[in-house]
Amino acid sequence: MIFIAIILPLLLLSYTILIISGLRKSLSAKFSSPLNYENISVVIALKNEIKNLPALLNALNQFNYNSEKHEIIFVDDNSEDDSYKFL
């Protein structure tokens, strides 16, 4: 009875602490290392957006991501205001 009443709860508590500490280490290593950046592509369709392009380009300049791990693709969606030529 002593095993069930005292030792088993202590074993469960220590096992839970080990799992939580392992998860914390795993998550902090995953998100804190710049080596874990995923490759991403940002696709932006332009259709008569020339008036919004300066603000868009300003926002893209503030994009904080590893430059070797992302690309930005602009697609001309039959603009009539030469949005694509502005780039």
N, C-alpha and C positions, 0 to 999 in steps of 0.2 A: 504493500500500500504506500509506503514511503516513496517508492520509485515513481508511482503515478502522481502522487500529490506534490512532490518537490522536484525531483530530478527531471521528469519529463517536461514540465513547464520551463525549467532553466535551459534544457536542450533546445526547445522550440524558440525561446527568446534569443539565444546565441546564434542559432541558425538564421533567424530573421535579421539580426544585426549584420551578419556576414553577407547576406543577400543585398541588403540596402547599401552597405558600404561598397560592394562590388559594382552595383548599378551606378552609384555616384561617380566612381572612378571611371567607369566606362563612358558615361555621358559627358563628363567634363573633358576627357581626352578627345572624344569625337567632335565636340563643338569648339574647342579652344585651339585646335591645331589648324594652321592655314593649309596644311597638306591635304586636308579632307574636303576641300572645295570640290563640288561637282561641276562638270562641264555643263554650261547652259547656253541656250540661244534665245535671244529676245527678238521677236519679229514684230515690226511696226509697219502697219499699212498706212499709206499716205493717200488721201483723196481730198484735194482742195483744202489743205491744212497749212498753207504757207504762213498765215497769220499766227499760228500756234507753234511753229517750228522753233523760234528762239527760246521759248519757255521749255519746250521739249528737250532741246539740246542742252540747255542749262541743267535740267534735271538729270539728264544722262551723264553729264560731267561730274555730278555728285554721287553717281552710282559707285558704291564701295564694294567691289568684288575683285577677286584676283583677275588681272587683265589677261592672263594666259589661259584662263578657264571659262571665258565667256566671249560671245560674239553678238553683235547687234546687226540685224538685217533689216534694211528698209525696203519696202515693196511699194512700187507705184501702182495705185489702184485706179488708173485712168484719170489722173488729176487733170483739171483744165487750167489750173493756175501755176503750173510749172513748179510744184512743190519739190519734185525730185531734183530739179536743176539747182534749187537753193542749197541742197546738201553739198 
